[in-house]
Amino acid sequence: MVARMVRAKLDAASIPEPIRAITHRIRTAGGNVWLVGGTVRDLALGLEAADYDLATDLDPQAAAAAIGNGQLEDARLGACRIDGLPWPVVVTTLRIEGNYRDHRRPDFVQFVTDPALDSQRRDFTCNAIYADAQTGEIFDPTGGLADLASRTLRAIGDPAKRFEEDPLRLLRMLRFEARFGLTVDPITEAAAKACAKGLVTLSKERVFDELTRAFCGDGRGRALRRFVELGFANLLLPEVAAMEGVQQPPQYHPEGCVLTHVALVLDRMEAPDAILAWSAVLHDVGKPPTFRVAEDRIRFDGHDVLSARMADSILERFHASRELRLEVSEICRDHIRIASLLQMRPRRRERWMRSPLFPKHLAFHRADCLGSHGDLSIWHEATRLRALLPPERPPLVTGADVLALGVPKGPVVGQLLRAVEDALDSADGIEPDRDAALVVLRRLALAHVKA
């Protein structure tokens, strides 16, 4: 991320009117209110806030009553959610907290009126800056502005205690460090390494969500490298940690080892979603187990197929959705196959280019090339050919044709239709018609029945 000037006072005009209206209602009810957390951090860096967090000295019920349309999301923590706005908005009563015996939630909460006390429960100094939504005046009890100005990420108070309270903060540290181009201060980093074992206590869902955010955000390649460097990957994703130092053939991968390549692919992605991000991270996890030095060069025979299987297993371990698992596995499996796209039979090539996932295959291939040899010739030609595709033709045979032959409903219907397409793709120099497709279908259906 490009270094940005840190603002010592927010421009009140940059704060949306609906947010100022909420703060006005709280003040009218006799409360004080501040913007806080990532909201102020982002605005202080001149970025657009993705959400709005506000803190007030009103108790939760009074705050909800003042807002009018707020929903007490967690009365114990004093959090009131406001729906119906273009951004997520939460108003939270200032509080101090007890210990975190479950490594996620405080054992007790006490509401307070001093934001300096509230700041001590937060994770990093850059997330504990308070700002008046009406005037833009900043209150900075932990020195967050100075740390932002020096590009430092520092835990508040005792960093070991912060990480032991909720080990997810270790992964948040990676994301903030990478996204904002910060350097973790030495004391915080030493505590992070010492507390890394706490990561295994986190739910798989929380880990997956936080890693997805890190791998989709700015500085994502750096986030991955630090994930491995700090030892976190050894605990959560040992298959990824194993890529570090695994050498590759320099004629195809002048960038260096497998991990370096994967981090570069992540960086070269244009605004990746979860599918592309995890495809980048996992597409070469099959290389360490298949590494061998042949007579001509280093080889990774079958790593694409193995990577697809490993990716599915890893994502299942993190309770990812079935759809995401299937799509990431497909991209991992076919990331070598796309190199033969231009040599495919026209019907087979067209069928792949029309598939719903092909735009992601193409986006991944571009990043994969830019993260290694840099040759985009296949990407350019594939993009051109896809743009020239004629309007899609109706299929020559359908499921109704399969059922009409007495084949029962079920997966076999789709299998037969795909087999017909494969057979027609192989017809040299012949543009098949419906009659030819029906002949092939009858033959395949008969073979299925006999089997």
Long-range contacts (C-beta under 8 A, 24 or more apart in sequence): 1-179, 1-180, 1-181, 1-218, 1-219, 2-181, 3-151, 3-181, 4-45, 4-46, 4-47, 5-46, 6-44, 6-45, 6-145, 6-148, 6-149, 7-43, 7-44, 7-45, 7-46, 8-138, 8-145, 9-136, 9-137, 9-138, 10-35, 10-40, 10-43, 10-44, 10-131, 10-136, 10-138, 11-136, 12-133, 12-134, 12-135, 12-136, 14-43, 15-43, 15-133, 15-136, 16-52, 16-86, 16-87, 18-85, 19-52, 19-54, 19-89, 19-133, 20-133, 20-134, 22-54, 22-67, 22-82, 22-89, 22-91, 23-54, 23-133, 23-134, 24-134, 25-66, 25-67, 25-68, 26-54, 26-56, 26-58, 26-63, 26-66, 26-67, 26-91, 27-134, 28-66, 29-58, 29-62, 29-63, 29-65, 29-66, 30-58, 31-56, 31-57, 31-58, 31-62, 31-63, 31-66, 32-56, 32-57, 32-113, 33-57, 33-91, 33-133, 34-115, 34-130, 34-131, 34-132, 34-133, 34-139, 35-130, 35-131, 35-132, 35-133, 36-115, 36-128, 36-129, 36-130, 36-131, 37-122, 37-127, 37-128, 37-129, 38-127, 40-129, 40-130, 40-131, 40-138, 41-126, 41-127, 41-129, 41-144, 41-148, 43-131, 44-129, 44-131, 44-138, 44-145, 44-148, 45-148, 45-180, 49-87, 50-87, 50-88, 51-87, 51-88, 51-89, 51-90, 52-87, 52-88, 52-89, 52-90, 53-89, 53-90, 53-92, 54-89, 54-90, 54-91, 54-92, 54-133, 55-91, 55-92, 55-93, 55-94, 55-115, 55-118, 55-130, 56-91, 56-92, 56-93, 56-94, 57-93, 57-94, 57-112, 57-113, 58-93, 59-93, 59-111, 60-93, 60-111, 63-91, 63-93, 67-91, 76-109, 77-109, 78-109, 78-111, 94-118, 95-121, 96-120, 96-121, 97-121, 99-165, 100-164, 100-165, 100-166, 103-164, 103-165, 103-166, 103-167, 103-198, 103-201, 103-202, 104-166, 104-168, 106-165, 115-139, 115-141, 116-141, 119-156, 120-156, 120-157, 122-156, 123-155, 123-156, 123-162, 123-166, 123-169, 123-172, 123-173, 124-153, 124-154, 124-155, 124-156, 124-172, 124-173, 124-176, 125-154, 125-155, 125-156, 126-153, 126-154, 126-176, 126-180, 126-182, 127-176, 128-156, 147-185, 148-180, 148-182, 151-180, 151-181, 151-182, 151-183, 152-182, 152-183, 152-184, 152-185, 153-177, 153-180, 153-182, 153-183, 153-184, 153-185, 153-188, 154-184, 154-185, 154-187, 154-188, 155-187, 155-188, 155-191, 158-191, 159-187, 159-188, 159-191, 159-192, 160-191, 160-194, 160-195, 162-191, 163-191, 163-192, 163-195, 163-198, 164-195, 164-198, 167-195, 167-198, 167-199, 167-201, 167-202, 168-202, 168-206, 168-207, 168-210, 170-195, 170-196, 170-198, 170-199, 170-230, 170-232, 171-199, 171-207, 171-210, 171-211, 171-214, 171-232, 172-210, 174-214, 174-223, 174-226, 174-227, 174-230, 174-232, 175-210, 175-213, 175-214, 175-217, 175-223, 177-219, 177-222, 177-223, 177-226, 178-214, 178-217, 178-218, 178-219, 178-220, 178-222, 178-223, 178-226, 179-217, 179-218, 179-219, 179-223, 180-218, 180-219, 181-219, 189-230, 192-230, 193-230, 193-231, 196-230, 196-231, 196-232, 196-235, 197-235, 199-232, 199-235, 199-236, 200-235, 200-236, 204-317, 204-318, 204-319, 205-318, 205-319, 207-236, 207-318, 208-318, 208-319, 208-320, 211-236, 212-274, 212-277, 212-278, 215-266, 215-272, 215-277, 215-278, 215-280, 215-281, 216-272, 216-273, 216-274, 216-277, 220-266, 220-267, 220-269, 220-272, 220-277, 221-263, 221-264, 221-266, 221-267, 222-263, 224-259, 224-262, 224-263, 224-266, 224-281, 225-259, 225-263, 228-259, 237-314, 239-282, 239-285, 239-288, 239-310, 239-314, 240-281, 240-282, 240-285, 242-285, 242-288, 243-284, 243-285, 243-287, 243-288, 246-287, 246-288, 246-291, 247-298, 248-287, 248-298, 249-297, 249-298, 249-299, 251-297, 252-372, 252-373, 253-372, 253-373, 254-372, 254-373, 255-371, 255-372, 258-284, 258-287, 258-288, 261-371, 261-372, 262-371, 263-371, 264-370, 264-371, 264-372, 265-364, 265-367, 265-368, 265-370, 265-371, 265-372, 266-367, 266-371, 267-371, 268-366, 268-367, 268-370, 268-371, 269-363, 269-364, 269-367, 270-363, 270-367, 272-363, 274-324, 275-324, 275-327, 275-328, 275-331, 275-360, 276-331, 276-360, 276-363, 276-364, 276-367, 278-311, 278-315, 278-320, 278-324, 278-328, 279-311, 279-327, 279-328, 279-331, 279-332, 279-335, 279-360, 279-364, 280-364, 280-367, 282-307, 282-310, 282-311, 282-314, 282-315, 282-328, 282-332, 283-307, 283-311, 283-331, 283-332, 283-335, 283-364, 283-368, 285-310, 285-311, 285-314, 286-310, 304-332, 304-333, 304-334, 304-335, 304-336, 304-337, 305-333, 307-332, 307-333, 308-332, 308-333, 327-357, 327-360, 330-357, 331-357, 331-360, 331-361, 331-364, 334-361, 335-361, 335-364, 335-365, 335-368, 338-362, 338-365, 338-378, 338-382, 339-378, 341-378, 341-382, 342-378, 342-381, 342-382, 345-425, 345-426, 347-421, 347-424, 347-425, 348-422, 348-425, 349-385, 350-389, 351-421, 351-425, 353-382, 353-385, 353-386, 353-389, 354-389, 354-392, 358-386, 362-386, 396-420, 396-424, 396-432, 396-433, 396-434, 396-436, 396-437, 396-438, 397-434, 397-437, 397-438, 397-441, 401-438, 401-441, 402-441, 402-445, 405-441, 405-442, 405-445, 406-445, 406-449, 407-445, 407-448, 407-449, 412-448, 416-441, 416-444, 416-445, 416-448, 419-444, 420-444
